[in-house]
Amino acid sequence: MMPTPPTPGPEVLAQAAEVETHLRQILETAGGWLGFDAFMHEALYAPGLGYYAAGSRKLAAPTDAAGSSDFITAPELSPWFGHTLAGPVADILHASGSPEVLEIGAGTGALAASLIPALRTAGLEVRYAILEVSADLRQRQQERLAGLGANIEWRDTLPDDFAGCVVANEVLDAMPVRLFRWSPEGTVLERGVAWHDGWQWQDRPADAGFAAQVRERMPPLPGYVSEINLQAEGWIQGLGRWLRRGGALFIDYGFPRHEYYHPQRLAGTLMCHFRHTANDNPLWLPGVQDITAHVDFTAMADAALAGSLEVLGYTSQAAFLLDAGLLQHLDAWRAQAPADYLRELDRVQKLVSEAEMGELFKVLAVGRGIDTPRGFGRDRSHTL
């Protein structure tokens, strides 16, 4: 059983009430039933109201108090994540012949804050662009990165033509998903939400197209509930229209399809985070908590191929970081700052430990016109 989320304060409850009013208006316009992907989109991204569009503190640094934010990502956990990622990014930049880096969803700016100096140390002065939908996160990024003396710009839209390296850390998991449930008769139902003295799940027969997509991915299993991230698949396929030469690195938690739709994963992978407490109820105070779903990396690889891109590599985060030179970076740093090294070692361990982020998180590289960058010496593409 998951722990009960902390009790929200008055300001949080006031925000939740505004989001509820907004969602109920959307629901009424939709006729009383809303597909979960639409619900999740509004809960996360409704202008001025959604989780990523309002001003709540979402991402933590390792020194933050547990109640001051909702979760922590790898770049916030340790700068050595970004220092190590610089090697594969540099490989992609050299192969593409371009100094352009585009980060999608840059969080607090922690990844850019470590990646840009590491690339500079490697002799690369990059042009760094950030696509960020959250106004308050964009402000935090600008404040954090102001002293780097780097060429950084913020974008509101994707480029029409791009050569270089795209980086997306924990982005795909936050894209809205469609939910399905197999009925006792073996038909596909789409799971949505309705309002009856509170938010409630409500299933209805899936349309023919969505039902066919579900059947392509798994056999009937009565009572089984899971999700499909069609938005993320469309995004990666669309990457093939504007990535002229170069590569993209996607780092996220998830599985290949045969693990994603495992018979024992009966309730899907939806997960919510509020003040460093996880729960599996996205209908609790929408707009206040983060809502995510694990990534079906087989679907993402298929989407890349459908966009005429190549799948360059797929592996665990632990294998990727170790093969990209994490230990060598740490050894070189240990001689310079032994006390700091010991303190940092525990955080780095969380990046690569199978019990922490090392195995659950995966790295997928796709691209066009380049070879596989470093970090994929233990490639698992054959498992997709």
C-alpha positions as CSV (number, residue, x, y, z in Angstrom):
1,M,0.0,0.0,0.0
2,M,1.3,3.4,-0.9
3,P,1.7,6.1,1.8
4,T,-1.0,8.8,2.1
5,P,0.0,12.1,0.5
6,P,0.8,14.9,3.0
7,T,-2.0,17.2,3.9
8,P,-2.0,20.2,1.5
9,G,-2.0,23.7,2.9
10,P,-4.6,26.4,2.2
11,E,-2.8,27.8,-0.9
12,V,-2.5,24.4,-2.5
13,L,-6.2,23.7,-1.8
14,A,-7.2,27.0,-3.3
15,Q,-5.2,26.1,-6.5
16,A,-6.8,22.7,-6.5
17,A,-10.3,24.3,-6.4
18,E,-9.5,26.5,-9.4
19,V,-8.2,23.5,-11.4
20,E,-11.3,21.6,-10.4
21,T,-13.6,24.4,-11.7
22,H,-11.7,24.5,-14.9
23,L,-11.8,20.7,-15.4
24,R,-15.5,20.5,-14.7
25,Q,-16.1,23.2,-17.4
26,I,-14.1,21.1,-19.8
27,L,-16.0,18.0,-18.8
28,E,-19.4,19.7,-19.3
29,T,-18.3,20.9,-22.7
30,A,-17.3,17.3,-23.6
31,G,-20.7,16.0,-22.6
32,G,-19.9,14.6,-19.1
33,W,-17.1,12.2,-20.0
34,L,-13.5,13.1,-20.6
35,G,-10.8,10.8,-21.9
36,F,-7.9,10.5,-19.4
37,D,-5.4,12.0,-21.9
38,A,-7.5,15.2,-22.0
39,F,-7.9,15.2,-18.2
40,M,-4.1,14.7,-17.7
41,H,-3.3,17.4,-20.2
42,E,-5.4,20.0,-18.4
43,A,-4.3,18.9,-15.0
44,L,-0.6,19.4,-16.0
45,Y,-0.6,22.1,-18.6
46,A,-3.8,24.3,-18.4
47,P,-2.4,27.8,-18.8
48,G,-1.9,29.4,-15.4
49,L,-3.5,26.5,-13.6
50,G,-2.0,23.2,-14.4
51,Y,0.8,21.5,-12.5
52,Y,3.5,22.6,-14.9
53,A,1.9,26.0,-15.8
54,A,1.3,27.3,-12.2
55,G,3.8,28.4,-9.8
56,S,4.1,25.5,-7.4
57,R,7.6,24.2,-6.6
58,K,8.1,20.9,-8.3
59,L,11.7,19.9,-8.6
60,A,14.2,19.7,-5.7
61,A,17.9,20.0,-5.2
62,P,19.5,17.4,-2.9
63,T,19.7,20.0,-0.1
64,D,16.0,20.9,-0.3
65,A,13.7,20.0,2.6
66,A,11.6,17.0,1.8
67,G,8.4,19.0,2.0
68,S,9.5,21.9,-0.3
69,S,9.1,20.1,-3.6
70,D,7.6,17.0,-5.2
71,F,10.5,14.9,-6.7
72,I,14.1,15.0,-7.7
73,T,15.6,14.1,-11.1
74,A,19.1,12.8,-11.9
75,P,20.6,16.2,-12.9
76,E,19.5,17.7,-9.6
77,L,20.8,14.7,-7.7
78,S,24.3,15.0,-9.0
79,P,26.2,17.2,-11.5
80,W,28.1,14.1,-12.6
81,F,25.0,13.0,-14.6
82,G,25.5,16.1,-16.8
83,H,29.3,15.8,-16.8
84,T,29.0,12.3,-18.1
85,L,26.2,13.0,-20.6
86,A,28.5,15.6,-22.2
87,G,30.6,12.8,-23.8
88,P,27.7,11.3,-25.9
89,V,26.4,14.8,-26.6
90,A,29.8,15.8,-27.9
91,D,29.9,12.7,-30.1
92,I,26.6,13.7,-31.6
93,L,27.7,17.3,-32.1
94,H,30.9,16.3,-33.8
95,A,29.2,13.8,-36.1
96,S,26.4,16.3,-37.0
97,G,28.9,19.1,-37.7
98,S,26.8,21.5,-35.6
99,P,27.2,23.2,-32.2
100,E,23.4,23.2,-31.6
101,V,21.9,21.6,-28.5
102,L,18.2,21.6,-27.8
103,E,17.0,20.5,-24.4
104,I,13.3,19.7,-24.0
105,G,11.9,20.5,-20.6
106,A,14.9,21.6,-18.7
107,G,13.5,21.5,-15.2
108,T,15.5,23.7,-12.8
109,G,18.3,24.1,-15.4
110,A,20.5,21.7,-13.5
111,L,21.3,19.6,-16.5
112,A,22.3,22.6,-18.6
113,A,24.3,24.0,-15.6
114,S,26.5,20.9,-15.6
115,L,26.4,20.0,-19.3
116,I,27.4,23.3,-20.8
117,P,30.6,23.7,-18.7
118,A,31.5,20.0,-19.4
119,L,31.2,20.6,-23.1
120,R,33.3,23.7,-22.8
121,T,36.0,21.8,-21.0
122,A,35.9,19.3,-24.0
123,G,36.5,22.3,-26.3
124,L,32.9,22.8,-27.5
125,E,31.2,26.2,-27.2
126,V,27.6,25.3,-28.0
127,R,24.5,27.2,-28.8
128,Y,22.1,25.9,-26.3
129,A,18.3,26.2,-26.7
130,I,15.7,25.2,-24.2
131,L,12.1,24.4,-25.0
132,E,10.1,24.9,-21.8
133,V,6.3,25.1,-21.3
134,S,6.4,26.1,-17.6
135,A,6.8,29.9,-17.1
136,D,8.0,29.5,-13.5
137,L,10.5,26.8,-14.4
138,R,11.8,29.0,-17.3
139,Q,12.4,31.8,-14.8
140,R,14.3,29.4,-12.5
141,Q,16.4,28.2,-15.4
142,Q,17.2,31.8,-16.5
143,E,18.3,32.7,-12.9
144,R,20.4,29.6,-12.5
145,L,22.1,29.8,-15.9
146,A,22.7,33.6,-16.0
147,G,26.3,33.3,-14.8
148,L,27.5,30.7,-17.3
149,G,28.4,33.2,-20.0
150,A,26.9,30.8,-22.5
151,N,24.9,31.3,-25.6
152,I,21.4,30.2,-24.3
153,E,18.0,30.9,-25.8
154,W,14.5,29.9,-24.7
155,R,12.1,28.7,-27.3
156,D,8.3,28.4,-27.4
157,T,8.1,26.1,-30.4
158,L,10.1,23.3,-32.0
159,P,12.5,24.2,-34.9
160,D,11.6,23.6,-38.5
161,D,15.1,22.5,-39.3
162,F,17.7,21.3,-36.9
163,A,21.2,19.7,-36.9
164,G,22.8,18.9,-33.6
165,C,21.8,17.1,-30.4
166,V,18.4,16.9,-28.7
167,V,18.3,16.0,-25.0
168,A,15.1,15.1,-23.1
169,N,15.4,13.9,-19.5
170,E,12.2,12.8,-17.9
171,V,10.0,14.4,-20.6
172,L,8.2,11.5,-22.3
173,D,6.7,10.3,-19.0
174,A,4.9,13.6,-18.5
175,M,3.1,13.5,-21.9
176,P,-0.6,12.7,-21.5
177,V,-1.6,9.1,-22.0
178,R,-4.8,7.3,-23.1
179,L,-6.0,4.6,-20.7
180,F,-7.6,1.3,-21.6
181,R,-9.2,-1.7,-19.8
182,W,-9.9,-5.1,-21.1
183,S,-13.5,-6.1,-20.4
184,P,-14.5,-9.6,-19.1
185,E,-15.7,-10.3,-22.7
186,G,-12.3,-9.4,-24.2
187,T,-13.3,-6.1,-25.7
188,V,-11.3,-2.9,-25.3
189,L,-12.7,-0.1,-23.1
190,E,-11.3,3.4,-22.9
191,R,-11.0,4.7,-19.4
192,G,-12.0,8.3,-18.8
193,V,-13.3,10.4,-16.0
194,A,-16.7,11.8,-14.9
195,W,-18.0,13.8,-12.0
196,H,-20.4,12.3,-9.4
197,D,-19.8,14.2,-6.1
198,G,-16.1,13.9,-7.0
199,W,-13.9,12.6,-9.8
200,Q,-14.6,9.0,-10.7
201,W,-13.3,6.6,-13.3
202,Q,-15.7,5.7,-16.1
203,D,-15.1,3.3,-18.9
204,R,-16.8,3.2,-22.3
205,P,-16.2,1.2,-25.5
206,A,-13.0,2.3,-27.3
207,D,-13.2,3.6,-30.8
208,A,-12.1,1.2,-33.5
209,G,-8.7,2.9,-34.0
210,F,-7.7,2.9,-30.4
211,A,-9.0,-0.6,-29.8
212,A,-6.8,-1.8,-32.8
213,Q,-3.8,-0.1,-31.3
214,V,-4.3,-1.8,-27.9
215,R,-4.7,-5.2,-29.6
216,E,-1.5,-4.7,-31.5
217,R,0.4,-4.4,-28.2
218,M,-1.0,-7.1,-26.0
219,P,-3.5,-10.0,-26.1
220,P,-6.8,-9.8,-24.2
221,L,-6.5,-10.0,-20.5
222,P,-9.8,-9.4,-18.7
223,G,-9.6,-6.6,-16.1
224,Y,-6.1,-5.5,-17.2
225,V,-5.7,-1.7,-17.1
226,S,-2.8,0.2,-18.8
227,E,-2.0,3.1,-21.0
228,I,-0.7,4.1,-24.4
229,N,1.4,7.3,-24.9
230,L,0.3,8.2,-28.4
231,Q,1.4,11.8,-27.8
232,A,5.0,10.8,-27.1
233,E,5.0,8.4,-30.1
234,G,3.7,11.2,-32.3
235,W,6.3,13.6,-30.9
236,I,9.2,11.2,-31.7
237,Q,7.9,10.4,-35.1
238,G,7.6,14.1,-35.8
239,L,11.2,14.5,-34.8
240,G,12.0,12.9,-38.1
241,R,10.5,15.9,-39.9
242,W,12.8,18.5,-38.4
243,L,16.0,16.6,-37.4
244,R,18.1,17.0,-40.5
245,R,21.3,15.5,-39.1
246,G,22.3,14.5,-35.6
247,G,20.7,12.6,-32.7
248,A,18.4,12.7,-29.7
249,L,18.9,11.2,-26.3
250,F,15.8,10.3,-24.3
251,I,16.3,9.4,-20.6
252,D,13.3,8.2,-18.8
253,Y,11.9,5.4,-16.6
254,G,10.2,2.5,-18.5
255,F,10.5,-0.9,-20.1
256,P,10.5,-2.6,-23.5
257,R,7.0,-3.7,-24.5
258,H,7.1,-7.3,-23.4
259,E,7.8,-6.0,-19.8
260,Y,5.5,-3.0,-20.0
261,Y,2.4,-5.1,-20.7
262,H,3.5,-8.0,-18.5
263,P,0.5,-9.9,-17.1
264,Q,1.4,-9.1,-13.5
265,R,1.3,-5.3,-14.2
266,L,-2.5,-5.4,-13.9
267,A,-3.0,-1.7,-13.0
268,G,-0.7,0.0,-15.5
269,T,2.1,2.4,-14.6
270,L,0.4,5.7,-13.7
271,M,2.2,7.4,-10.8
272,C,1.7,10.7,-9.0
273,H,4.1,12.7,-6.8
274,F,3.4,15.3,-4.2
275,R,5.9,16.5,-1.6
276,H,8.2,13.5,-2.2
277,T,5.4,11.1,-1.7
278,A,4.2,8.8,-4.5
279,N,0.6,7.6,-5.0
280,D,-1.3,6.0,-7.8
281,N,-4.4,8.1,-7.7
282,P,-4.4,10.8,-10.4
283,L,-7.9,11.9,-9.5
284,W,-6.6,13.3,-6.1
285,L,-6.4,17.1,-6.3
286,P,-5.6,17.3,-10.1
287,G,-3.3,20.2,-10.9
288,V,-1.5,20.0,-7.5
289,Q,0.4,16.8,-8.0
290,D,2.6,15.5,-10.8
291,I,1.1,12.7,-13.0
292,T,3.4,10.4,-15.0
293,A,3.4,7.1,-16.8
294,H,6.3,4.8,-17.5
295,V,7.6,4.8,-21.1
296,D,7.0,1.9,-23.5
297,F,10.4,2.1,-25.2
298,T,9.5,-0.3,-27.9
299,A,6.7,2.1,-29.0
300,M,9.2,5.0,-29.0
301,A,11.7,3.1,-31.1
302,D,8.9,2.1,-33.5
303,A,7.9,5.8,-33.7
304,A,11.5,6.8,-34.6
305,L,11.6,4.3,-37.4
306,A,8.2,5.5,-38.6
307,G,9.8,9.0,-38.8
308,S,12.7,7.6,-40.9
309,L,15.1,7.9,-38.1
310,E,17.6,5.2,-36.9
311,V,17.6,3.6,-33.5
312,L,21.2,4.2,-32.5
313,G,21.1,2.5,-29.0
314,Y,19.0,1.5,-26.0
315,T,20.3,0.6,-22.6
316,S,19.9,1.1,-18.8
317,Q,20.9,4.4,-17.3
318,A,23.5,2.6,-15.2
319,A,25.2,0.9,-18.2
320,F,24.9,4.2,-20.2
321,L,26.7,6.3,-17.5
322,L,29.3,3.7,-16.8
323,D,30.1,3.1,-20.5
324,A,30.2,6.9,-21.1
325,G,33.0,7.3,-18.5
326,L,31.3,8.1,-15.2
327,L,33.9,6.3,-13.1
328,Q,36.8,7.8,-15.0
329,H,35.4,11.3,-14.4
330,L,35.0,10.5,-10.7
331,D,38.5,9.1,-10.4
332,A,40.0,12.3,-11.9
333,W,38.0,14.4,-9.6
334,R,38.9,12.4,-6.5
335,A,42.5,13.4,-6.6
336,Q,41.5,17.1,-6.7
337,A,38.8,17.1,-4.0
338,P,38.8,13.9,-1.9
339,A,36.4,15.2,0.8
340,D,33.8,16.3,-1.9
341,Y,34.3,13.0,-3.7
342,L,33.2,11.0,-0.7
343,R,30.1,13.2,-0.2
344,E,29.2,12.9,-3.9
345,L,29.7,9.2,-4.1
346,D,26.4,8.4,-2.4
347,R,24.5,10.5,-4.9
348,V,26.2,8.9,-7.8
349,Q,25.5,5.5,-6.4
350,K,21.8,6.3,-6.7
351,L,22.2,7.1,-10.4
352,V,23.6,3.6,-11.1
353,S,22.2,1.3,-8.4
354,E,19.7,-1.3,-9.7
355,A,17.7,-0.6,-6.5
356,E,17.5,3.1,-7.3
357,M,17.6,4.7,-10.8
358,G,20.2,2.6,-12.5
359,E,17.9,-0.1,-14.0
360,L,14.5,1.5,-14.0
361,F,15.7,4.4,-16.1
362,K,16.6,3.7,-19.7
363,V,18.4,5.7,-22.4
364,L,17.2,5.6,-26.0
365,A,19.3,7.3,-28.8
366,V,17.8,7.9,-32.2
367,G,19.2,9.9,-35.0
368,R,19.9,10.5,-38.7
369,G,23.3,10.5,-40.5
370,I,25.5,9.7,-37.5
371,D,27.0,6.7,-35.7
372,T,26.1,5.6,-32.3
373,P,27.6,7.8,-29.6
374,R,29.5,6.5,-26.6
375,G,27.4,5.0,-23.7
376,F,25.9,2.1,-25.6
377,G,28.6,-0.6,-25.1
378,R,26.0,-2.8,-23.5
379,D,23.3,-2.1,-26.1
380,R,19.8,-3.7,-25.5
381,S,18.2,-2.7,-28.7
382,H,17.5,-6.3,-29.5
383,T,15.1,-6.4,-26.5
384,L,12.8,-3.8,-28.0
